[in-house]
Amino acid sequence: MPLSSLLLSALIYAGAVASPGPGIAALVARVMTSGTRGILGFVLGMIVGDLTWFTIAACGFALLAQAFAPVFVALKAGGVLYLVYLAWKTWNAPVDTTAPAASPRQDAVRAFLGGLTMTLGNPKVILFFLALLPSVVDLPHLSTLGLMTMAAALVSVLGTMLGLYVLAADRARRAFTSRRARRRINQGSATVMAGAAAAIALR
């Protein structure tokens, strides 16, 4: 594929990822509440979710995706319920203990599934890959190498942008050490997650 098309699609994608949305809100709120424990699994889930929608768009399966609309409605509901659960858990999270309730492996697996489900049901992600990106790049007519190159670019852009959000949120979290401040952070993060759930549910 032409380098200009690759750069243009990567730039548009970077703008879409950087703009606040349910995914970014959930990511930042999670880091602000629990730090970076398990966040890699959450990020990987979001990446795999984006790659799934990219594959659907690249294979020209947009109409097929519409035919399986009930499945994606279920995924959307799953993402909403996951965010609501996180909001409830975060609001009631203790601020004076840091011991994880599960092993790091279990936490990472749950975080991955949560990030994946939320991304697959996120209307913002669906709209980008099924409507916006195909208007910029003729995905079905790209060569295998071109598709692999674009997928690698998308992973690089998404991983970088999410990593920056994680670092910024973790740095902000470390600035607040008092129990009262942590409680306010937890409540604010829970509100953000609940708002993200509402944003997905209402679209």
C-alpha positions in Angstrom: 0.0 0.0 0.0 1.2 3.6 -0.6 3.1 5.1 2.3 0.9 8.2 2.1 -2.2 6.0 2.7 -0.6 4.2 5.6 0.5 7.5 7.3 -2.9 9.0 6.7 -4.8 6.1 8.2 -2.3 5.9 11.1 -2.8 9.6 11.8 -6.6 9.4 11.7 -6.4 6.3 14.0 -4.1 8.1 16.4 -6.6 11.0 16.6 -9.5 8.6 17.2 -7.6 6.7 19.9 -6.4 9.9 21.6 -9.9 11.4 21.8 -11.7 10.7 25.1 -14.1 7.7 24.8 -15.4 4.9 26.9 -12.3 2.8 26.4 -9.9 5.5 27.5 -12.1 6.5 30.4 -12.2 3.0 31.7 -8.4 2.6 31.3 -7.6 5.8 33.1 -10.1 5.2 35.8 -8.8 1.7 36.4 -5.2 2.9 36.7 -6.2 5.8 39.0 -7.9 3.3 41.3 -5.7 0.2 41.2 -2.4 1.3 39.7 -0.9 -0.7 36.9 -1.6 -4.1 38.3 -3.2 -6.2 35.6 -3.3 -3.2 33.2 -1.3 -5.0 30.6 -4.0 -7.6 30.2 -6.6 -4.8 29.9 -4.5 -3.1 27.2 -4.0 -6.3 25.3 -7.7 -7.0 25.4 -8.3 -3.6 23.8 -5.7 -4.2 21.1 -7.1 -7.6 20.2 -10.6 -6.1 20.1 -9.4 -3.4 17.7 -7.6 -6.0 15.5 -10.8 -8.1 15.5 -12.8 -5.2 14.0 -10.0 -4.4 11.6 -10.0 -8.0 10.4 -13.8 -7.8 9.9 -13.4 -4.6 7.9 -10.4 -5.8 5.9 -12.2 -9.0 4.8 -15.3 -7.0 3.7 -17.5 -8.6 6.3 -19.3 -5.4 7.3 -22.6 -6.9 6.0 -21.9 -10.1 7.8 -21.3 -8.2 11.0 -24.7 -6.6 10.5 -26.3 -10.0 10.0 -24.8 -11.0 13.4 -26.0 -7.8 15.1 -27.6 -9.7 18.0 -24.1 -11.1 18.9 -22.6 -7.6 19.0 -25.5 -6.3 21.0 -24.8 -9.0 23.5 -21.1 -8.0 23.5 -22.2 -4.4 24.0 -24.3 -5.4 26.9 -21.4 -7.4 28.3 -19.1 -4.4 28.1 -21.7 -2.2 29.8 -22.1 -4.7 32.6 -18.4 -5.0 33.0 -18.0 -1.2 33.4 -20.9 -1.1 35.8 -19.3 -3.8 37.9 -15.9 -2.0 37.9 -17.7 1.2 38.9 -19.4 -0.5 41.8 -16.2 -2.3 42.9 -14.2 0.9 42.6 -16.6 3.0 44.6 -16.5 0.5 47.4 -12.8 -0.3 47.2 -10.9 0.1 50.5 -8.2 2.8 50.5 -6.0 1.4 53.2 -5.1 -2.0 51.7 -3.2 -2.9 48.5 -3.3 -6.6 48.6 -4.8 -8.1 45.4 -7.8 -10.3 45.8 -6.6 -12.7 43.1 -3.3 -14.0 41.7 -1.6 -11.8 39.1 -2.4 -14.4 36.4 -6.1 -14.4 37.3 -6.2 -10.7 37.5 -4.5 -10.4 34.0 -6.9 -12.9 32.4 -10.0 -11.1 33.8 -8.5 -7.7 32.7 -7.9 -9.1 29.2 -11.4 -10.4 28.9 -12.9 -7.2 30.2 -10.8 -5.0 27.8 -11.7 -7.3 24.9 -15.5 -7.4 25.7 -15.7 -3.7 26.2 -13.8 -2.9 22.9 -15.9 -5.4 20.8 -19.0 -3.7 22.0 -17.8 -0.1 21.9 -19.7 1.8 19.2 -16.8 4.2 18.8 -14.5 1.4 17.7 -17.1 -0.2 15.5 -17.9 3.1 13.7 -14.2 3.7 13.1 -13.4 0.3 11.5 -16.6 -0.2 9.6 -17.3 3.3 8.4 -14.4 5.7 8.8 -11.3 3.6 7.9 -12.8 2.0 4.8 -13.5 5.5 3.5 -9.8 6.3 3.7 -8.3 2.9 2.6 -9.7 0.3 0.2 -9.1 -2.5 2.7 -10.6 -5.4 0.7 -8.2 -4.7 -2.2 -5.0 -4.5 -0.1 -2.4 -7.2 -0.5 -1.6 -9.5 2.4 1.6 -7.6 3.1 -0.4 -4.3 3.0 -2.9 -5.6 5.6 -0.1 -6.9 7.8 1.7 -3.6 7.6 -1.5 -1.7 8.5 -2.3 -4.1 11.3 1.3 -3.6 12.7 0.8 0.2 12.4 -2.5 0.1 14.3 -1.0 -2.0 17.1 2.0 0.4 17.4 -0.3 3.5 17.5 -2.8 2.0 19.9 -0.1 0.5 22.2 1.7 3.8 22.3 -1.3 5.9 23.0 -2.7 3.6 25.6 0.8 3.4 27.2 0.9 7.2 27.5 -2.5 7.3 29.1 -1.4 4.6 31.6 1.8 6.5 32.5 0.0 9.8 32.9 -2.8 8.2 35.1 -0.3 6.3 37.2 1.7 9.4 37.8 -1.3 11.4 38.8 -2.4 8.6 41.1 1.0 8.6 42.9 0.5 12.3 43.6 -2.3 11.5 46.0 -1.4 9.6 49.1 -3.8 10.5 51.8 -6.8 8.2 52.5 -9.2 11.0 51.9 -7.6 11.8 48.5 -7.6 8.1 47.5 -11.3 7.8 48.5 -12.1 10.8 46.3 -10.1 9.3 43.4 -12.0 6.0 43.8 -15.3 7.7 43.8 -14.3 9.9 40.8 -13.0 6.9 38.9 -16.2 5.0 39.6 -18.3 7.9 38.3 -16.1 8.0 35.1 -16.6 4.2 34.6 -20.4 4.5 35.1 -20.4 7.4 32.6 -18.4 5.3 30.1 -21.0 2.4 30.6 -23.8 4.9 29.9 -22.0 6.3 26.8 -21.8 2.8 25.3 -25.3 1.8 26.3 -26.9 4.9 24.8 -25.1 4.8 21.4 
